[in-house]
C-alpha cells in the first residue's frame, strides 16, 4: 500500500520511513528545499512542493487509496493543508500530532472541520512502548543485582506463605529459574505445607516439592527470599530477609536487601514474568504452566484485582504453557468437606445491606474459610462477604467484595491489625488473630454474638463511606 507523508521535520520523516517500510511504499512531501535535498541525499524518496496547493498532491499521484499522514506540530494551520488534500481526492487521512498543544483540544478542533480525518498523538503511539522499555531496563538492572547477590550462596531458601497457593508455588519456581538454581540448591519451603485439594493437585501434577521448614532452621540457609508474602505475615518470627517479591500491599517492620512489592498487580507471578522477560531467561513449559495457572487463579480469570500487566503476562506465557495440564489442575473444587462449611454458613449467617457475614466455628483447615467467602459472593444481592472460623486457636477471617465499594484491606486493618495480622486488596482481604486477643478486645462472645459483632463492624465501616444511609433490618440468611 502506498503512503504519502506530509511532514515538516526530519526526525518525524525518518521515523515514519523506518517504521512504515517495507510494509508500505512511502513517499514524502516537504515544503523546504534544504530538507528535501538532505533527505534525497540519504536515500529517502522525497518531493518538494507547496503543501497548500492542490496541484502539489495531484503531481504526487494522490488517489483515494493512498494513505496520507500529515504532521501536526501545533503551530501551522491544518485546514490550509488538509483542504487541498481532500480536493485532490485524498480520503484516508491521518494527522500525527507531535506538537506541544494538548492532543484532545487539537483533535476536537480538527473533527469540527474534517470529521472523517483521524487524529493520532505521537505521545499515545510511542509513549506506552517507551515506558515499557524503560521499565524493563530498570527491572533488568534490579534482577541482575539480586542474581549477583545470590550467586555465591550454597543453599538458598525461597520461603512461601503457610499452605502455599498456586501463585506462591509458581513464583517460587520462577525465582529458582531466575537464580539459575536446582531444587537441591534453592529449596521451596513453608512453615506449613500444602493442604488444599486443588493446590495439592497442582503440586503433584507439576512435581513441585514444598518442604516444611521450622523457624529454627532458617539459619541453615545462606540466603532467604520470600515470594507472594512479606515478613510481617509470620508474626515476628522473621524480621530480616534478603529478597521480597510480592503483590500484596507493602508492610513495615522488616528490612530487606532487595524488595519488589507491587500491590497494583493481580499476582506475584505477573511480577516474576516481568523479571524473567527483562533478562531474557528461558522459561520451561512446567514453570510457564504454573505461572499461567497462578495468574488465572489469583485474579479469578481477570475478574478480580487484575490490570493490563496481568493480561500481558498471561498473553506472553500462554504459548509456552501446557493448556491441557491447566484444565486438569483446575478440576472440580467442590468437595463434601467444603460443602459442609457452606451449609454451616447458610445456617448461621446473616445478610444485611448486601453484606453476608458468617461464623463457621472450628475448622481443621484454613482454606475452608476463603472458599466459603468466595462461594457466597456469587449470591444475588450480596456485595460483601465476611466469613470467620477458628483454626488452631486462631480466628481467621476472609473478606471479599465486588471491588467497586470500599476497600476490604482497609476494613480488616482498621479493626484487627492491632491484635493480629490484617491486610489485603480492595476486593479481598484476610485477618488472622489469636482468639484470646479478639476476646480481650471485643468480649467473650458466643458464635452467634461473634458473627453479629463482625457484621456490626462491617456496617459501621461502610456507613462511614455513605453517611446518613439508613441501616436496613438484618435478616436471617
N, C-alpha and C positions, 0 to 999 in steps of 0.2 A: 504494500500500500504506500502511496506517495504522501509525504508530509511536507508542508511548507511552513518554515519557522520564520516569523516576522519579528525580528529582535533588534535590540539596541546595544547590548553589552556582550563583549567577547566571552566572558565567563559562562553566561547563560547559553550562548550558542554552542560552545564546546561541550558543555554538559549535555545539552539535548542531542548533539551529534553522537556523543559516546553512548548515551542511553538508548536512543532510537535505532541506531544501526546495529545489526543488519536487518532487523525486523521490518524497518521502513526505509523507503528511498527518500532521503532527506535533502531538501533544497532550502537555502537560507536567503532571505531578503533583508537588506540593511539600507539605511539612508546615509551612511558615512563612507566616503570613498577610501579613506585611510584604513578603516576597519575592514572593508571588503578586500583591499589589497593584502592586508596581513593574513586574513583567513584563506584567501586564494593561494597564497604562497605556502601555507601549511597544509594544503590539500583539501580544504573544505569547499564544497560546491556552493558558491555564494554569488548573488546578483545584487548590484547597486541600483537603487531607484527611489522615486518619491513615494513614500508609503501612504500618502494622502490622495493619490491619483488612481482611478480605476484601471487605466491602461497599464499601470505597472503590474497588476495582478493578471491582466489578460495576456501580457507578454510572458508572464511566468507560467502560462498554460494552466491556470487555475480552473478546476472543474468541480461540480457538486460532490464528487467522490474524493476530493483532496482534503486531507486533514490539515487544518490551519491552526497553528499555535502562535498566539500573539503575546509578546512580553509586555507586561504592565508594570512600570516602575513607580507608578503613583504620581508622576509629575506631568505626564503628557495626556492629552485628550484622547480617550479611547474611541469616541464617536468618530473622530476625523480619520481613524484608521479602519474601524470596523465597517463603516458605511460603504466605502469603496470596495471592500472585500465582498460584502453582500451584493453590491451592484455588479461585481464581476462574476457572480454565480456561486460564491462560497456558501456552504451550508453547514459543514462540520467544523465549527469554530470553537476553539478553546482559548481562554485568556489565562495566562500564567502570571499570577501576582507575585512580584518579587520586591515591591517597594515597601516603604515604612507605613503606608496608610493601612488602617485596620481592614483586614480582608473582608469582614462581614459588611462593612459600610460600602466598600468598593463593589462587592458583589450585588448589593441592593441597588446601587446606582446603575450598574450595568444591566440588571434584569429589567429595570423600569424602561430602558430604551431598546434593549435587544433580548427579549425573553427566551429566545432559542439558543443563546450563546452560553456555554458552560464556563464557570469560573473555577480555576484551580489555584490554591495557595501553595507557594513554594514551601512554607513552613509546615503545612499539613502533609505535603507529599514526602518531604525528606526529613522532617523533624523526628518522626517516630523511628525510622531506621537509624538515624544518627544517635538518638538517645539510647536505642537498644545496643548499638555497637559500643558506645562509650561505657554503658553499664556492664556490658560483657567484659570489656577490658579491665574495669575495676574489679569485677568478680574474679577474673583470671589472676590478677595480682594477689587478691586475698587468698584464693585457693592455693596458689604456688607458695605463699608464705607458710600456710599451715602444713602443706605437704613437706616442705623442708624441715619444719619443726618436728614432725612425727617420723621422719625418715630414719633417724638413728636409734629409735627405740626398739628393743627386742620384743616386748609384749605390750599390746595396746588393748584397752577396754573401750568398746563402744557401748555405752550404757543406755538402755531403753527404760521407759516408764514401766510400772508394775502391770502385769497382764498385757503385754505389748499387743497393739493392734496392727493392721496392715501397714499403716503409714510409718509406724516406728520400725517394724521389721524391714520394710523396703528401704527406708532411709539408712538403716544400718548396713544393708547390703551395698547401697550406693556409696556410702562413705568408705567402706572397706575397699571398694573398687577404686575410688579416688586416691586412697592411700597406697594402692598397689600392694595389698596385703592378702594373705590367705586366712582361712578360718582358724588356723593354729596360731598365727601371729597377731590377729586382730579379732578378739572374742566379742561376739554379740551377747551381752549379759543383761539380766534384770534381777531385781531383788525378789520379785515374784514372777513365776513363769507364765507361759501362755496357757489359758484355760478355756476361752470362749470357743465354741464348736467351729465357727467359720474361720477363726484365726488359726486354730489347730489344723484345719483343713488346708489352709494356705501354707503353713509351716511344713506340713508333711508333703504336700504336692511339689513344693519348690525346694525341699530339703534345706530349710532354714533352721539352724540349730541355735537356740537361745539358751545359754547356760544360766543357772540360778547362782547369783553372786551374793555373798554375805558382806555387810559393811566393813568388817574387819579384814577382808581380803583385797580391798581396793588398793592398799599399799603395795600389793604384789605386782601392780602394773606400772610401767614407766610413764605412760601417758593415758589420760582418760578423756574421752569425748562423749558428749551427750547429743542425741538426736531426738526430736519430737518431744523434748522435755527440758526443763531447767532445774537447777539445784534446789530451789525452794520447795519443789514437789516432794522431796524426800525428808521434809520436816527437820532440817538442821543436821542431818547425817553427813551431808556434803556441802561444804561452803567454798570449795575451790575446784576448778576444772580447767582443762587445757583448751577445750573447744566446745562450743554450744551452737547447734544449728536447730532452729525451732520456728514454728509459725504461730505459736501462742503468744499472747501479749507479754511484753518484757516484764520481768520481775526483778526487784532489787535484792540486795543482801548477799551477793556472792561475787567472786572475782573469776574472770576467765581471760586467758591469754588471747584467744580468738573467739569472736562471737558474731553470729549472723542470725538475727531474730527479725522476722518479717511478719507481723500479725495480720497484714492485709492479704497474705497468701492463703489459699484454701487448704494447703497441705505442705508438710515439710518435704515431701518427695518432689514437689514443684521447685523448691529452693535447690535441692540436690540435683535436679535435672539441669538447672542453670549452671551449677558448679561443674557438672560433667561436660556440658557443651562448651563452657568457657575454655577448658583446657583440651578440648577435642579428645576426650577419653573414649576408649572403646567400651561399649555397653553390651553386656551379654544378653541373650534372649531371656534368661532367668531374671536378671536384675530389671530389665525393661518391663517384663511381665509383672513383677512385684510392684514396681513403681506405678504402672498404669492402673493396676487394681487398687493401689493405695489412694490415688487421686480420685478414682471413681467412688471409693468407699468414704473418704473423708469429706467429700463435697456432696454426697448423695447424688452422684452423677450430675454435678453442677446445679443442684437445687439448693445448696447451702454454702455460704461463705466461699464463693468461687469468683474469679475475675479473669481478665484477659490472659494473665500469665499462666493460670492453670490450664486454660484451653490450649495455649501454645505448647505447654509441656505435654499435654495429652496428645496433641497432633504430632509432636516430634517422636514420642515413644510408641505410638500406635503401630507403625510399620515394623518396629523392632521387637514387638511383644507377640506372645502366643495367645491369640484371642480365644481359641478353644479351651486353653488352660484356665483363662479367666472365667469363662462360663461355668466350668466345673467347680472352681473355687467358690463362686457366688452361691451356687446350690440353693437349698431351701433353708431359711433361717428360723422358721417356726418349729419349735420342739415342744414336747409335752411339759417339760420343766418351765420353759418360758411362758407357755400358755397359763400355767398355774398362777404366775405372778401377774399376768394381765387380768385374770379373773379376780385376784385379790384386790387389785387397784380399782376394778369396777365396783366391787362390793363395798369398799371403804372410802372411795374417792369422793371428792366434791367438785362441782363445777359452778363457778361464779364469775360473771363478767368475762366470759370466754377464757377463763383460767381454770385448767383442770389440775387439781392437786391430790396426791395420793401417798399414803404411807403404807409400804408393803411388809413391814415388820422385819424379822430376822431372815436373812438370805445367805446361802452358802457361797454365792459368787457375786461379785460386784457387777458383772455385765448384765444381770437381770434388770438392774435399775435403769440404765440408759436405754435399754431395749424397750421397756415399758413406756418411758418418756417419749421415745420416737413413735411408738405404736399409737398412743393417744393423741399425738399431734395431728394424726390423719382424720380425727373425728370432725364432723361438721360443727361449726360454731365454736371451735377451740382454736385459740391463737397462741396460748401459752400452756405448757405442761411442766409441772414440778413434781418429781417422784423421788421419795426418800426411802431408805431402808438401812438396816443395821448389818454390817459385815465386820465380824471380829471386834466388837465393842466400838466400832467407828460408825458414825452417822454419815452416810453417803447420800448426796443429793444431786440429781441430774436435772438441768433446766433446759428446755427447748422452747423456741418461738418461731414465728414465721419470718423473722428477720427484718420487718419494717416497723416494729414498735420499739419500745425501749430496750436497752442493752442488757442481755442476760448476764454477761460478765459483771456489769456494774451492780446488778441486783445481789449476786452472791458475795461480791466483795464488800458491799455496804453493810450487810448483816452478819457475815460469818468469817471474814478474814481475820478478825481478832482472836478467834478461838480455833482456827484450823487453816487449812489450805483452801483458797477460793479464787476462782478466776475463769476466764473463758472469753468467747467472742460475743458479738451481738445476738447471734441466733442460737448459740449453745454454750452452756457453762456447767461447771461442776464445783461442788464444795465437799470437803471431807474433813470431819472434825471428831475428836473423841466424844463419845456420847455423854460422858460426865461433864465435859466443858459446855455442851449445849444445854444440859440441865441446869448447870450453875448460872448460866446467863438468862435462860427463859423459864426455868422452873422444872420440877419433876412431873412431866406431863405424861398422860397415857397416850396410847397410839392415836386415838381419835383427836385428843387435845393437841398433840404434836402436829397433826395434819392441819387442824384449824389454825394453829399459830403460824405455820408456814404460809398458809393461804392468806391470812391477815397481813403478813409482812409483804407478800407479793402485791396485794391490792393497794396497800399503803404506798409501795414503791411506784405502782402505775398511776395512782391518783396524784402523786407529786408532779407527774408529767401532764396530766389533764386535770387541772384544778377545778373544783366545783362540780365534777361529774358525780352524779348520784349513784351510790352503790346499789346494784340490783340484789334482790334476795337470793342467797345461796340455795342451791337445790342439790339434792342427793343425786349423784351420777348413776 
